[in-house]
Amino acid sequence: MINVIKANKRQEPFNEEKLMNSIRRAGIPRNIEENVLEHIKAKLYDGISTSEIYQHIIEFLASSEHPYSRTSYSLKDGIMQLGPTGYPFEDFIAALLRSFGYQTKVRQILSGECITHEIDVIASKDGKSSMIEAKFHNSPGVRSQIHVGLYTQARFEDVKERNHLDEAWLVTNTKTTTDVNTYALCKKIKVISWSYPEGESLRDMIEKSRLHPITILTSLSQSQKRTLLDNHIVLCKDIFLDNSLVDVLFLSPQDKQKLLSEVSYIAKQE
């Protein structure tokens, strides 16, 4: 039996069905799905890490007849690249929620009964307003611990009356501990992590809305991505709709065309 080492250092048996599901969820062209799987199976050894499997998939897709398909598969890593600060993640969450019909505001300074708070995102829909704590982690093995749930609830209790807020949310790009989920259920805090709750997780929301962050683009360097994020440009869709947004990068005509071709590929998936 071949065991795989996960980001949290735990081992689990290699699961072919789980890998195939991740390939299909990413929208990899069907004519190369089986080829990707066979390529990975040929690379397997006992104790291989999930990050190494990921790199093998990316390398295979990059050299395939659909090289931009690696962009689609790098969604989780792309979200991780929204750091190191949490601000781009907050902007992304706000944009994502707008696609579901919410009105959003980011980084709002609210006066509570005791102190003043900067709230990451406020989302309103159907007459209900929610305070959202956007907890960003730049390492895949890190989980939001119970103290995050505790301070989310404490901040909500301080600001809810004066600011007419109805509920608190905790949204994170990785996972939450069992204690966080149990406490949130007790206190009626809505938790959205990378894979929780099933069907309504952050990953599910991104896949349903088909909104991809610019950090998944392979045509950009890290510094170029940072420049776009600093200008609050977080979605590939925004660049597709307005090509002039990338003018802040001062790209050569060739590099700009390469970037727009990749963005167009993503937009067609959206």
N, C-alpha and C positions, 0 to 999 in steps of 0.2 A: 504493500500500500504506500502511495506517495502522499506525504504530508506537506502542507503549505504553511509558511509562516506569515501571519497577518501583521498589519501595522502595529497592533498592540502587543506583538511578540507571542501571541498565542498560536498554537498549531491546530490545524484542522485538516481532515482528508481532502485531497483534491476532488472537486466536484465539477464534472464535465458539464452537467446541466446548468449549474450556476454560472459558469463561464459563458456558455452559449446564450444564456438569458442576458448577460451584460452586453454581449456583442449585438444582440437583436435590439435591446433597449437603446443602444447608441445609434441605431439606424444604419449600420454597416450594410452596404449593398448585398443583396441576397446571393448574388452569384459568387461572392468570395467568402461568405460566412464559414462554410466548411473548410475552406483553405486556411483561414485564420485558426480555426480549432486544430487542424492537423499540424500546423506550424508550431503551435504551443505544445501540443502533446509530444512532439519530437524534441522539445527543449526541456521537458520536465525532469526533475530529479528530486529525491527525498530531501526536504528542507528548503526548497526554493521559496523565495519570498514573493508576496503578491506584487510588490513593486517591480521585481524582475519580470514577472509574467506580463505586467502592464507595459514595460519597456519593450519586450519582445513583440507584443501586439502593435504598439506604435511603430516600431521599426518595420514590421511586415507591411502594415498599411501604407507607410510612406513610400515603399518601393512597389506597391501594387498598381493596378490600372486605375485605381481611385485614390490617389495620394491624399486628397483633402478629407477622406473619410477618417483619417487619424484625428482630425480636428474634432469630429463628433464624439470620438471615444475618450477624449481628454477632458470631459466635463468636470469631473470631481477635482482633478488637478487644476483646472482653470479657475474654479471657485476658490481653491486654496491660494492661488496667485493674486487674489484680490487684496491680500495683505501688503505690507506688514501691519498697517493700521487697520482699524475696523471701518473707516469711513467709506471706502468703496463698497464694502459688503453691505453697509446700511443703504447706500444708493441703489445697489442691486436689488435688495429686498423690497425697497419702496417701488422700484420699477416693476418688479415681478407682481407685487400686489395690485398695482394699477391695472395690470393685464387681466386681473380677476374682478375688476370693477370697483376697487377701493380708491378713495381719495387719500393721498399720503402727504406727510410732512416729515422731514428728517431733521435731527439734531435741534429739537425744540427745547428752549429753556422754560421750565414750568415751576411756578412757586407752589410748594407744598405747605402743609400745616406747620411743619417744623423747619425745613430747609428748602433751598432751590436745587432743582435737578435738571440735567440735560438728558432728555429722552431721545433714544436713538431714532425711533420711527413712531409716528402716530398714524393709525389707519382708521378710516371711517367708511362705513357702508350700512345701508338700511337703517339709519338712525342710531347706530351703535358705534362708539369710538373705543379703540384699543391702544393701549400702551405696549410698545414692542421693545424688548431687550434683544438686540442683535449681537449674539456672542460669536465672535470670529476666532478660529484657531488656525494657525499656519502649519500644523503638524497633523497628519491623518490619524495617528494613534491616540490623540488627546480627546478626552471626553469632558463635557461640562459637568462639574461636580455639584454636590448639594448646596454649597454656599451660593452658587449662581441662582438657584431657585429661591433661596432664602432672601437674597438682596433684591431680586426681582419683585417678590411679594412685598417686601418692606417699602420699596420705592413706590409701588402701586398704591399701597395703603396711605402713603403720605400725600400723594398728588390727586387721587381719584375724585375727592369731593369738590375741591376748588376748580378742577378742570373738566368735570363732567365726563370722566372716563368710566367705561363699563366693564372692561376686563383687561387682564395682562397676558401678554404672550412672551414666550422665550423661543427665539429662533436661532439655531446654530448650524454651522456648515459641517460639523462632525457628528458625534453622537452624545447622548446624555446617559448618566448612570441610572440604574434602577431606582435609587433613592430619589433622584430628581423627578423621575416620571411618577413615582408614588406620591411624593409631596405635591406635585403639580395637580394630580388628579384630586387630591384632598382639598387643595386651595382653589381649584377651578382655574388654574393657569393653563393656557393652551401652549403645549410644547410642539415645536416643529424642528426636528433634527434631520440629518441627511437621509435617514431611512425610517424615520418614525414620525407620525403613525402610518401604518401600512395604507397605501392609497392616497395619503394626504401629506406625505413627507416632502422635504425640500426638493429632493430629487424628482419626486412625482410632479410637483408643481412646475418645476423647470421643464420637464418633458411634456407636460400638458400644454403649457404656454408656448413652448419652443423658443424661449428667450435665452440666448446664449451670451455669456459675458465675453468681452473682447479679449480677455486673458487666455482663451482657448486658441486664438489665432496663431498659426505657426509662421506667418509672414512678418511678424513683428518681434523685435528684440524686447527684452525685459524693460529697458529704459523707455522704449517707445510706448509700451503698454502703460508704464507709469505716467508718462506725459498725458495720455488720453484719460486715465483715471483721475489725474489731478485736475483735468478740465471737466470732470463729471460725465465723461463719455464712457458708459459701462456696457452697452448692448451692441452686439453685431448688427441688430436690426436698425438701430439708429444710424449707423454708418451706411447701411444699404439704402435707407431712405434719403440720406443727405450726405453725399460723397465729400462735400466740402469740410466735414468735421475732421477729416484726417489732414487737412492743410496745416494744422499745428505741428505736424511731424516733418514738414519740408522734405517730403520724399521725392526721389527722382521719378520721372514719368514711368520708367520700367517697374520700380518698386511699388509705386502707387497702383499700377495695373495689376500686379501680382496680388497685392492686398485686396483690391476690390474683387478680383476673381474668387478669392477664398471667401470673402464676405458674401458674395453672390451665391456660392455653393451652400453656405450655411442658411442664407435667407430662403433658398428654395426648399430646404428641409423644414424651415419654420412655417 
